[in-house]
Amino acid sequence: MWVCDPTGPALVLGSAQAPDRVDRAACARAGVDVVRRRSGGGAVLVVPGEVLWVDLVLPAGDPLWQDDVGRAFHWVGDAWAAALAELDVGAEVHRGALVRTPWSSEVCFAGLGPGEVTAGDRKVVGIAQRRTRTSARFQCAALGSWDPSALVALLALEPGGRAAAEADLAGAAAGVGVDLEALLTALVHHVP
């Protein structure tokens, strides 16, 4: 388990995300670095104290290993849901297929993938996977709060598109509603 403690705000792009979809000037004005992760999915706005970012690495051959890439996420989501339950947050693990929305290719928390965690039908933990023959790395982000306007302001959209994006994304995700340090402590107890 690696806990990533950001020292400044960053817009973290998924590995296949088009870089021209980012408004670099807006990011520079806001003091937000633009970086890329090696796993898939849409952008995540990481702000210190507002997102808990944890990477879990599993070697091939581990009893938790799944050859099915979709089912491979389930144990990760189960650990997050158990940690949230310990903190009195009712959470569910999505065990279905990838749910795409008009914004999911651009914004991680707009869609819902296998193993990801919801509370009240809103995504609270996003998970991306990078897999090799020797291991799988699960990059997880739990939202302390959700303000889609902050992320949308950093995307290269037409002026009218920003308002539409904010409206569409408002109900897609939510903050976990608990102290992120307490969530991390609980997660450590529930990772097998």
N, C-alpha and C positions, 0 to 999 in steps of 0.2 A: 504494500500500500504506500503510495506516494501522496502526500498532501501538498498541493500547490498553493502557496501563500503569495498572492500577487502584491507587488509593491506599487503598482499604478494601474490605471484603467487600460484595458486592451479589448479590441474587437478581434475575437478569435474565429478565423474562417475555417470551414471544413476543407478537407484535402481536394475536393473536386469543385469547390465554389469559385465562380468566375471573379477575378480580382476587379474587373471593371464595374461590378455591382456595388462597390464601396465608394463613397464620397470622401476621397483622401483629404480634400481641403477642409471638410467639416470635421474629420477626425483630428487633423492638425490643430484647428481652432479650439477643439474641445480637449486637447491634450491626451488623446486616446491613441495608443500604438495600435497598428494593424499587424497581426501575426497569423500564422497558419498552423493548424494542428495536422498530424498525419492521419487522423481518422476522418471519417466522412461526416455528413450532416451540414446543417446551416450554421450561420454565425451565432456566436454567443458573446454578449457584452459582459466582460468580467471586470468588476469594480471591487477593490478591496473592501471587505466587510459586508458585501452584498451577495456574494456567490461563494459557495463552498465547492472547491474543485478538488476531486480526489481521483487518482488513477489507481486501478487495481490490475496487477499483472498476474496471469495464471499460466504456468508452464503446460505445454502439451503433455498429455498422459496423466494429469492430475485427475482425481476422482470427479471434480466439478467440470472437467473439460467436456464440451459437446462438439461433435463434428458438424451438427446443424448450426449454421452461423446465427440464425434467428433465435433458436432455443438457448444458445450460449449466453445470452443476456439475462436469462431468467434468474439465476442465482444472485446476480448483481442487484437486480431490482428487488428480490426478496430481502436481501440484507438492508437496503435502504428503507423498504416498507417496515421491516421489523424495528429499525432504529427510530423511525417516525412514530410507530405505535408506542414505543417505550416513552415517547414524549407526548403522548395523548393526541397524536395527529392520525386520523383515519386515512390510510393510503392504500392504493391498489396498484398491483403490477399488471401492466398491459401484456397479455400473452397472445394477442392476435397478430395479424400481419401489419406491416407498415401502413399508417394512416397518413395520407398526403393531403395537404391543403394548398390553396394558391400561393401561400408564403413559405411552405415548409422547405423548399430548396434553398431559400435565402436566410431563414431564421429557424434555428434549432427548435425553439420552444413553440413553433407554429404547427408542427406535426407530432406524431406519436409513433414510436417504434417499439418493437418487442423488448420487454424488460423495463421499459421506462415507467416512471411512477407518477400517478395522478392522485390528487386529493380533491374531492368534489368535482370530478370531471375536468379538472384543470391540471396540466402538466406541472410538476414541481421538481422532478429530477430528470434531466436528459442524460443519455448514455450513448457514446459512440465507441466503436471497436476498431482496433488495428490488429490484424492477425497475420502471423507468419507460421511456418511449419513448426517452430519451437515454442511459441507462446501466443497469448492473446492479451492485449492491453485494452482495458475498458476505461475510457475517459468519461468521468461523471461530473455533472454540474448540478448542484442543488441551489435553487433560487431562495435568497433571503427575502427578496422583494421582486416585484415585476412591474416595470414601467416601460411598455413597448415604445413610447415616444422617444426615449433616450437612444434606443437601438435604431429605430427608424430614421432618426435624424442623421445617422451615419451612413445610410445607404444611398446609393445613386438612384434616386427616384424623381419623377416629375413632381412639381409642386403639389398638384392635386392627388398624386399617388400617396403622399405621406399621410394625409388625413384618412384615406381609405385603408392604408396599411395599419395605422394606429387603431382604427375602429375594428378591423378584422382580427387583430392580434390581442385586443384588450381582454377577451375572455378565454384565450387559448392557454394561458399559464397563470400561475399564482406563486407568491412566496410561501415558504413552508410554515411561517408563523411561529417559529421557535428560534432560540439563540443558536447560531451556527456552530459555536464551540461545543454546546451541549449535544448538537446533532452529530458532530464528529466523534465525540466520546461514545455516544450510543452506537454509531456505525462500527467503531472499532470492536465493540462487544458482539456485533452480529455478523461480521465477515467471517465465514467459516475458516 
